[in-house]
Amino acid sequence: MATHLPSDIAATLTSGGPERRLQTLRSVTDLFLKQAGMLHDEQVEIFDQVIGQLAQRIEAYARAELAERLADLPNAPPDTIRRLAQDEIEVARPILERSPRLSDADLISIALTLGRDHLMAIGERRDLPEAVTDVLVERGDAGVAQVVSRNATARISTTGFGRMMELAQRDGALQLALGEREDLPPGHLQALIRMAGDVVRVRLASLSDARMARLVEAAVERGATRLVDQGAQARRIEARDIEEVTLRFQRGDLTEQDVARYAREGRRAQALAALALLARLPRSIADRVFVDPDEDLLLIVCKAIGFSWDTAHALQRFRLASAHRPYDAERLQDSFDRLNPETAKRVIRFLHAREPITAGRTVQ
């Protein structure tokens, strides 16, 4: 539906000087901001025409001022917003970083046509979807990828992570930024550690340890809830089975082969007790290693104490079968093979430091 401008404003647009246009723009913008929450679409369209035409005839500093004032409005004049978003970067930045008026399609179009500064500004936006970050990292350099990576609310696809890994090969800052992301696939984190220089490698290894430690701690918390309702009779039976294994451990004849055999025979309490004793696990982890849905916890423990994949395989099949979950042996073996033994040991030492083991209490 066509709209028409008031005659006095139309006159300013056609014949007013620079100062008059700027003052009119500020006045119209003031009026719009005061009424924005009450305006319907046709009224916003009128403001869009006026503000947009005035904005085309003012200096860049004034357009930057206008962009800052409109950037956070959900119903800001849409055409004006799109023009400001494609302006020089000092004008466009607040719009690209914050304006809810820009759609994903708008952002993709801008990312495909404008330069590095605009890409970096888009990368600062909250809640970027994968469709947008894919374009940013494909067109951008390592600096753009670093901005996207440090944006914790940005969602990154598998393709996006792959491109960022390519860009990170010669960029330590990007390697660290990627290493700090909680959603980075584990294989990528290990690849970052391999490609990094000495100084960056130390920091990435620390991030890797902390990440696995958080995984373990989360497993402990989840497992605690599941174990609250165990019955007294089940606990007595389990205590008897644990005592049997503990006596074998004290005699020095408990081995990795026993752990694997207990698992293959479905003897849960014995398998868990034997694993805990041989690994000298904290009580909290020992009780939960078989019930947490995240398979990495058990892989870390097995790798840390030098168990073979065959033993880890037997334990994983046993624990997953009880939960009726699909068993992906190839994926789990790949994760196990990639896991660095020293890293796994550091995670276990971290757990010991947080929850020291006292003699005779490991698997009571």
N, C-alpha and C positions, 0 to 999 in steps of 0.2 A: 504494500500500500504506500503510495507516494506521500511525502510530507513536505511542508513548505516552511521556510524560515521566516521569523518575524522581520518586518521591513527594516527596523533600526540595526539589527544584527547583520542583515544582508548588506546594508550600506557600508558597514564597517569592513565586511569581507572584501568588498569591491573597491572602496576608495580610502579606507583608513590607513594611516601611516603605521610604521613598525611599533611605535610605543602604544598607539591606540589599540592595535591588534593584540599586543601582549596584555594590556590591562583588561581588554574585553575577554580574552582567553581566561585570565585568572578569575575574573568575575563569574563567567559561565561555569568554570570548573568548580568554584566555591558553591555555586547554586546546585550543581549536579551532586556534589558530595553531600550536601545537606539533605537532599531529597532522594538519594539513590535507593534507599530501602523501600520507598513508596512508589517508585516509577514502574509503569508497565512498559512492554516492549516498544510500542510506538513512540512513547515519550523518550525512551533511551535512544531510539533511532534519530530523533531530532537533535538531541545533544551530540550524538555521534557525528552528524553532519557538520554542526557548528564547530565543535572542538577539533574535528579532523581537518576542516578547511583552514581554521586559524593556525593549527599546528604546522601546516605546510609552509606558512609564511613567517615563521619566527626563527630566531637563532637556535643553534644546537643546545646551548646552556639552558634555554627556556623549555625546549622539548624534553631535556633531561629532567627538569623540574616537574613537568607535566607527567612524565612516565613514573616518577617516584610517587606522585600523588594518586595515580590511578592503579598502581601495580597490584594492590591487595584487594581491590573491589571485585566481588563475584559477578556483578552485572555492569562492569565497566563498558564503555562504548566499544563494541567488538571490532569494527573496522579500524578505529583509531588505535586500538591495542595492537592489531596485526601490523599496522604501518610502523608504529613505534618499535615493535619487536624486530623489524628488519632495518631499522635505522643504524647509524654508527653505534659502536658498542657502548659508549658512555650513556647514550640515550636508551639503548635496548636492554642493557643489563638488568635493571630491576624488573622489567616485564618478563624477560626470559627466565629469571631466577624465581619469580614469585607469582606471576599473574595466573589466577585460576581461570581466566577467560580464554587462555590458549588451549586448544584441544591437542590431543596426541598427534592428529594429522597436521596441525599447524606446526608443532615442534619438529616433526619429521621433515616437513617441507623446508623449514628454515635450516635444519641441520644438513639437508642435501644441497642447499644452494649458497649458504654463507660460510664465513671463514672460521678460523680456529678460535678467536675470541668469543664468537657467538656459540660455538660448540661447548666451550668451557662454561659459559654462563648457563646454558641449558643443563649441563651436567651437575649444577648445584641445586636443581629443583628437587623438592621432596617427592617421594613416591613415583619416581620415573618407572614406566613399564619397560619390559624387555624390548618391545618394538622400537622404542626410542633409543635405549642404550645400545642396541645393536648398530644403529646408524651412527651414533656418536663415536663408538670405538672403531668402526670400519673406516670412517672418513677422517677421524682425528689421529693425532700422534700420541706419543707416550704421555705427554702432559695432559691431554684430554682424558686418556684412559686413567691417569692417576686421580683426576678430579672425580670421575665416575666411581672409581674403586673406593675412594674415601667417603662417598655419599652412602651412608649406612642404609638409607631408605630406598636406594635405587635397586631394582631387580635386574639381574644379569643372566642372560641365557647361557646354555652350554657353548653355543657359537661365540657369544660375546667373550666368555672367559678364554676360549681358545685364541681369539684375536689378541686379547690383552696379554696372554702368555707370550705370544710372538713379539709384541712390542716391549715386553719386560726383559728380553734377553740381554739387552745392553743398558738397562736403566735400573739402577739400584733402588731409586725412590719408588718406582712402580712396583718392583719386587716386594718391597716392604708394605706398600699400600695393599697389594693383593694378599699378602700373607696375613694381614690383620682382618680380612673379611671372614666372618663366621660361615658364610655359605660357599666358600671356595672349596671345590672338590678336593678330597685328600690327596689324590694323585698329583694335582697341580702344586700343592704345597711342597711335596717332596721334590718335584721338578724344579721349583724355585730355589730350594736349598742347594740342589746340584749345580744350578747355573750361576749362583750368586758368588760374589767375591768374598774374601775371608771375613771382613767386618760385617757385611750384610748377612752372611751365612750364620754367624753366631746369633744375630737377632732373630732370624727366621727360625732357627732351631729352637730358640726360647719360645717363640710364638707357637711352634708346633707342640712343644711340651705342654704349654699352658692350655692349648686347645684340647688336647687329649685329657688333661687333668680335669677340665671343665666337663668334658663328656663323662668321665668317670664319676665326678661328684653328682652330676645330674642323674646318673644311673642309680647312685646310692639313694638319692631322695625318692626317685620313682619306686625303687624296690622296697623301701621302708613301708610305703603305703600298702603294697601288696601282701606283706608278711604279717601285718597286724592281726589278721583273723585266723592265724594257724591255731589249730586245736591242741589241747594239752596232751592228748594221746599221741598225736603225730610228733610232737616235740620229744616225748619220751622215747619213741622208737628211733627217732633221728639221733638222740643223744647216745643210745646204745650202739648204733652203727658207727658213730663218730669215735666212740671210745675204742671200738675194735681197731679202727684204722690208726688211731693215735698210738696204741700199744705197738703196732707194727713199725710206726715211724720212730718210736723211742728205741726199738731194737735195731734200727738202722737197715731194715729190709724192705722199706717202702720205696717204689721206683716209679718212673714215668710209665712203664708198661702196666703197672697196677692201675694207674689213673685211666689209661685207655681201656683196660679190661672192664673196670667198673662202669665206664660210660657205655661200652658196647653191650653190657649185660643189663643196662637200665637201672643200676644201683646208684641212685641219685646222691643219697647222703654220703656214701663212701667215696664216690667220685669227687664230690665237692670238698669233703674233708681232706682227702689225699692231695688234691690240688692246692688247697689252702696251706697245708703243712709244708709241702715242698716249696711253695712260692713264698712262704712266710707272709701271707696276706694279712692286712688289717681285718678285724672281725667284720666290720661293716661291709667291706667289699666281698669277703669270702661268702657271706650269707646271701649275696645278691647276684653273684656272677652268672648264675644259671637262669635267673628270672627276668633280667632286664631285656627289653626287646632289641637293644642296640648290640649287634654282634661284636663290635670293635673292642668292648671291654674284655671279653674272653681272649680275643686275639692278642691284645696287649700283654695280658698275664702270661699266656703261653710263650710268646716271643721273649719276654723278659727273663724267663727261667730256662730258656734253651730247649723247649719242647719242639718236637718235629711237627710238620704239617699233619702227618698221620694221626698224631694224638689230638691236635687241635681239631682236626676233621671229626674224629670220634666224639669229642666233647660238643662241638657245634651241632652235629646231627642229633645228639641226644637232647640238648636243651631246646632246639627248635622244633623237634618232633613233638615235644610235650605241649607246645603252644599251637600246633597244627599250622605252622607257617611254611611257605615254600622254602626249599633248601637249594641255594645256588652255590654249589661247591666251587665252580670256576671263579666266580666273583670273590668269594671269601678267600680262596687260596691266593688269588692275585693280591688282595689286600694284605694277607699274611706275609707274602713274599716281599712286598714293598716296604713293610714295616721295619724300620731300623732297630736292631736289637738294643743299641745304646740309648736310643730315644725311649724305647719301651721301659728299659731299666730306670731311666730318669723319672718317668711317670710313677713307677712303683716307689722309688725313693721319695718322691714328692708326697705320695700318700702316706708312707711310713712317718714322714716328718710331721704331717698334720695329725696323724692318729697313731701314736707309737704303740707297738705290740709289747705286752707284758708276758713273761713266761707263763705257759699253761693256759692262756686265755685266747689263743688264736682261733680255735674252733670248738670251744666248749659248747 
